[in-house]
């Protein structure tokens, strides 16, 4: 029996038990034998409570497992694929998330700072199926899909934006599922991702841009600028993505201190390394309203993820994606990977 069917069966059984119990309670309440009525009502009521408590964890577990096994899983209602940091309470000046994609001297690395003042962060692993790639995604308890990598060496994340003026193409359907999970489940290269975005309308492009990189060293940022969907590339050995529309930039006036900081470090560097990307993430991390809550460095060729928590770049958890996927689907609190502060 599949997890989806199991979830339905448990739901039906639980509802049936409660409904039958309520019906019996109603009959007992209308009984004229008051002593028997009182005893039976108490027994039936206790039975309903016991069975509900007994079945609730199973129902919850099957729903969680079903979410993780959906192909590709959906984060929230169809079309709800925006990073949660778009929500109310984040000021215009507090937009965060810095992403660096680089390929040099045989390495292909991506660095990411996730910025939001919400420390309940999680990592989710979804093994491959016959139809979909295995993947690891990072996010929050209330928005588990903020970015990640698949077993083909493809990376995707998102930068929050002010409204871009996105308009739909009347000849295309609106994509109904989570963008990032769908990309990681079905795409292996940047060209695959471009084809994915060219097929449908994505309302998320009104408030987000999507940096993408693959293990070949190719990278691009999908965004809406100059009244159309753009696939922004660079001729340099690195590409940086923060919270502005690159297509609208003129004369190299980049309106973000994090972008300028990362660009200066990379332009002065002759070799690529994990240490270099870590330095950039440390120098561009944020405090305050857009707090950096976790940072990742992805080695796209080797399938390795270096994870840092709460701006502590001295302690790292190293995840081998291939080995982690062998352990099955699961969700892990990021804090559990690190030593607790003394």
Secondary structure as the mmCIF struct_conf table of DSSP 4:
data_model
#
loop_
_struct_conf.conf_type_id
_struct_conf.id
_struct_conf.beg_label_comp_id
_struct_conf.beg_label_asym_id
_struct_conf.beg_label_seq_id
_struct_conf.end_label_comp_id
_struct_conf.end_label_asym_id
_struct_conf.end_label_seq_id
HELX_RH_AL_P HELX_RH_AL_P1 UNK A 3 UNK A 29
TURN_TY1_P TURN_TY1_P1 UNK A 30 UNK A 30
BEND BEND1 UNK A 32 UNK A 32
HELX_RH_AL_P HELX_RH_AL_P2 UNK A 34 UNK A 69
BEND BEND2 UNK A 70 UNK A 70
TURN_TY1_P TURN_TY1_P2 UNK A 71 UNK A 72
BEND BEND3 UNK A 76 UNK A 77
TURN_TY1_P TURN_TY1_P3 UNK A 78 UNK A 79
BEND BEND4 UNK A 82 UNK A 82
HELX_RH_3T_P HELX_RH_3T_P1 UNK A 84 UNK A 86
BEND BEND5 UNK A 87 UNK A 87
TURN_TY1_P TURN_TY1_P4 UNK A 88 UNK A 89
HELX_RH_3T_P HELX_RH_3T_P2 UNK A 92 UNK A 94
STRN STRN1 UNK A 98 UNK A 104
TURN_TY1_P TURN_TY1_P5 UNK A 105 UNK A 106
STRN STRN2 UNK A 107 UNK A 115
BEND BEND6 UNK A 117 UNK A 117
STRN STRN3 UNK A 121 UNK A 126
BEND BEND7 UNK A 130 UNK A 132
STRN STRN4 UNK A 135 UNK A 140
TURN_TY1_P TURN_TY1_P6 UNK A 141 UNK A 142
STRN STRN5 UNK A 143 UNK A 150
TURN_TY1_P TURN_TY1_P7 UNK A 151 UNK A 152
BEND BEND8 UNK A 153 UNK A 153
STRN STRN6 UNK A 155 UNK A 157
STRN STRN7 UNK A 159 UNK A 160
BEND BEND9 UNK A 162 UNK A 162
TURN_TY1_P TURN_TY1_P8 UNK A 170 UNK A 171
BEND BEND10 UNK A 172 UNK A 172
STRN STRN8 UNK A 173 UNK A 174
HELX_LH_PP_P HELX_LH_PP_P1 UNK A 175 UNK A 175
BEND BEND11 UNK A 177 UNK A 177
HELX_RH_AL_P HELX_RH_AL_P3 UNK A 179 UNK A 186
BEND BEND12 UNK A 189 UNK A 189
HELX_RH_AL_P HELX_RH_AL_P4 UNK A 190 UNK A 198
BEND BEND13 UNK A 199 UNK A 199
STRN STRN9 UNK A 200 UNK A 201
HELX_RH_3T_P HELX_RH_3T_P3 UNK A 203 UNK A 206
TURN_TY1_P TURN_TY1_P9 UNK A 207 UNK A 207
STRN STRN10 UNK A 208 UNK A 213
TURN_TY1_P TURN_TY1_P10 UNK A 215 UNK A 216
BEND BEND14 UNK A 217 UNK A 217
STRN STRN11 UNK A 219 UNK A 225
TURN_TY1_P TURN_TY1_P11 UNK A 226 UNK A 227
STRN STRN12 UNK A 228 UNK A 232
BEND BEND15 UNK A 235 UNK A 237
STRN STRN13 UNK A 238 UNK A 241
BEND BEND16 UNK A 243 UNK A 244
HELX_RH_3T_P HELX_RH_3T_P4 UNK A 246 UNK A 248
TURN_TY1_P TURN_TY1_P12 UNK A 251 UNK A 252
HELX_RH_AL_P HELX_RH_AL_P5 UNK A 257 UNK A 267
TURN_TY1_P TURN_TY1_P13 UNK A 268 UNK A 268
BEND BEND17 UNK A 270 UNK A 271
HELX_RH_AL_P HELX_RH_AL_P6 UNK A 274 UNK A 284
HELX_RH_3T_P HELX_RH_3T_P5 UNK A 288 UNK A 290
STRN STRN14 UNK A 292 UNK A 299
TURN_TY1_P TURN_TY1_P14 UNK A 300 UNK A 303
STRN STRN15 UNK A 304 UNK A 309
TURN_TY1_P TURN_TY1_P15 UNK A 310 UNK A 311
STRN STRN16 UNK A 312 UNK A 320
HELX_RH_AL_P HELX_RH_AL_P7 UNK A 321 UNK A 325
TURN_TY1_P TURN_TY1_P16 UNK A 326 UNK A 327
BEND BEND18 UNK A 329 UNK A 329
STRN STRN17 UNK A 330 UNK A 333
HELX_RH_3T_P HELX_RH_3T_P6 UNK A 334 UNK A 337
BEND BEND19 UNK A 338 UNK A 338
HELX_LH_PP_P HELX_LH_PP_P2 UNK A 339 UNK A 341
#
